[in-house]
Amino acid sequence: MPFQWPIRVYIEDTDLGGIVYYVNYLKFMERARTELLRHHGYSQYLLAQDDILFVVSRVEGRYLQPARLDDELLVSVDLEQASGARVTFLQTITRASDSVLLCQATVDVACVSASRFKPRRWPASMLNQLMSRPVQLPTIEEK
């Protein structure tokens, strides 16, 4: 099972029609990737101090169904491929109440030097942890 992070849709996430504005799905995915790192003990702030930054280099997404105000969503992150400085994540967003797939994306994330912004290899120990299957996280109500 991939890593999952629960998110609730708030008014600031929506447009005038009460549905999630398309770019916010990318923000939800970013939060889930950050929480995946945090789940494995990595702080992006501390990684930057160790000269490691992560930058999105490509996103290919499909919007299938709208999420609406107050929906509870599950944002999943699955490491699909890793090679050198680039990792490809498969991410999905589903509505928690009925498991309907709302959005899916393939996200390429490059590892770069924080001081020079040049590509560098992802730390091997981090990749090993990210490829392991995490424990199930709490639902929104349990947080």
C-alpha positions as CSV (number, residue, x, y, z in Angstrom):
1,M,0.0,0.0,0.0
2,P,1.4,3.4,-0.9
3,F,1.9,6.2,1.7
4,Q,-1.4,8.1,2.2
5,W,-2.0,11.5,3.7
6,P,-5.5,12.7,4.6
7,I,-6.5,16.3,3.7
8,R,-9.8,18.1,4.1
9,V,-11.0,20.6,1.4
10,Y,-11.4,24.1,2.9
11,I,-13.0,27.2,1.3
12,E,-9.6,28.6,0.3
13,D,-9.0,25.5,-1.8
14,T,-12.1,26.0,-3.9
15,D,-13.3,28.3,-6.8
16,L,-16.6,30.1,-7.0
17,G,-18.4,26.9,-7.8
18,G,-17.3,25.2,-4.6
19,I,-14.9,22.8,-6.3
20,V,-11.2,22.4,-5.8
21,Y,-9.2,24.8,-8.1
22,Y,-7.0,22.6,-10.3
23,V,-3.6,23.9,-9.0
24,N,-4.5,23.0,-5.4
25,Y,-4.3,19.3,-6.3
26,L,-0.6,19.9,-6.9
27,K,-0.3,21.6,-3.5
28,F,-2.0,18.6,-1.9
29,M,0.5,16.3,-3.6
30,E,3.4,18.4,-2.5
31,R,2.1,18.2,1.1
32,A,1.9,14.4,0.9
33,R,5.4,14.1,-0.5
34,T,6.7,16.3,2.4
35,E,4.8,14.2,4.9
36,L,6.3,11.1,3.4
37,L,9.7,12.5,4.1
38,R,8.7,13.6,7.6
39,H,7.2,10.1,8.3
40,H,10.7,8.7,7.6
41,G,12.4,11.3,9.9
42,Y,13.5,13.8,7.3
43,S,13.0,17.6,7.6
44,Q,13.3,19.6,4.4
45,Y,14.7,22.4,6.5
46,L,17.5,20.2,7.9
47,L,18.1,18.6,4.5
48,A,18.7,22.1,3.0
49,Q,21.3,22.7,5.7
50,D,22.9,19.4,4.5
51,D,23.0,20.8,0.9
52,I,20.0,18.8,-0.3
53,L,17.0,20.3,-2.0
54,F,14.2,18.6,-4.0
55,V,12.7,20.3,-7.0
56,V,9.8,19.2,-9.2
57,S,11.1,18.8,-12.7
58,R,8.0,17.4,-14.4
59,V,4.3,16.8,-13.7
60,E,1.9,14.9,-15.8
61,G,-1.6,14.9,-14.4
62,R,-5.2,13.9,-15.1
63,Y,-8.2,15.4,-13.5
64,L,-11.0,12.9,-13.4
65,Q,-13.6,14.1,-10.9
66,P,-14.0,17.3,-8.9
67,A,-13.3,17.4,-5.1
68,R,-15.7,19.7,-3.3
69,L,-15.8,21.9,-0.2
70,D,-15.5,19.8,3.0
71,D,-14.6,16.6,1.2
72,E,-12.1,14.4,3.0
73,L,-9.4,13.3,0.6
74,L,-6.6,10.7,0.7
75,V,-3.5,11.7,-1.2
76,S,-1.2,8.8,-1.9
77,V,2.4,8.7,-2.8
78,D,4.2,5.8,-4.4
79,L,7.8,5.7,-5.5
80,E,7.6,4.4,-9.1
81,Q,11.2,4.8,-10.3
82,A,14.5,6.0,-9.0
83,S,17.6,6.8,-11.0
84,G,20.5,9.0,-9.9
85,A,19.2,12.5,-9.2
86,R,15.6,11.8,-10.2
87,V,12.8,10.0,-8.5
88,T,9.4,9.5,-10.2
89,F,6.4,9.4,-7.9
90,L,2.9,8.1,-8.8
91,Q,0.4,10.1,-6.9
92,T,-3.4,9.8,-6.6
93,I,-6.1,11.7,-4.8
94,T,-9.3,9.9,-3.9
95,R,-12.3,11.0,-2.0
96,A,-12.2,9.1,1.4
97,S,-16.0,8.6,1.7
98,D,-16.4,6.5,-1.5
99,S,-12.8,5.9,-2.8
100,V,-13.5,7.6,-6.1
101,L,-10.3,8.5,-7.9
102,L,-10.3,12.3,-8.5
103,C,-6.9,13.1,-9.8
104,Q,-3.7,11.2,-10.6
105,A,-0.2,12.4,-11.6
106,T,3.3,11.3,-12.3
107,V,5.7,13.7,-10.6
108,D,9.5,13.7,-11.3
109,V,11.5,15.2,-8.4
110,A,15.1,16.0,-8.8
111,C,17.6,16.2,-6.0
112,V,19.9,19.2,-6.3
113,S,22.7,20.8,-4.3
114,A,21.2,23.6,-2.2
115,S,24.3,25.7,-2.6
116,R,24.8,25.3,-6.3
117,F,21.5,24.1,-7.6
118,K,23.3,21.4,-9.6
119,P,21.9,17.8,-9.7
120,R,23.1,15.4,-7.1
121,R,22.2,11.8,-6.3
122,W,19.3,11.1,-3.9
123,P,20.8,9.7,-0.7
124,A,20.7,5.9,-1.0
125,S,19.5,5.5,2.6
126,M,16.6,7.8,2.0
127,L,15.6,6.0,-1.1
128,N,15.7,2.6,0.7
129,Q,13.3,4.1,3.4
130,L,11.0,5.6,0.8
131,M,10.7,2.3,-1.0
132,S,9.7,0.5,2.2
133,R,6.0,0.4,2.9
134,P,5.0,2.8,5.7
135,V,2.5,2.2,8.5
136,Q,-1.0,3.4,7.9
137,L,-1.5,7.0,9.1
138,P,-4.5,8.4,11.0
139,T,-7.6,9.7,9.4
140,I,-8.5,13.3,9.7
141,E,-10.8,12.6,12.7
142,E,-7.9,10.9,14.5
143,K,-5.4,13.7,14.0
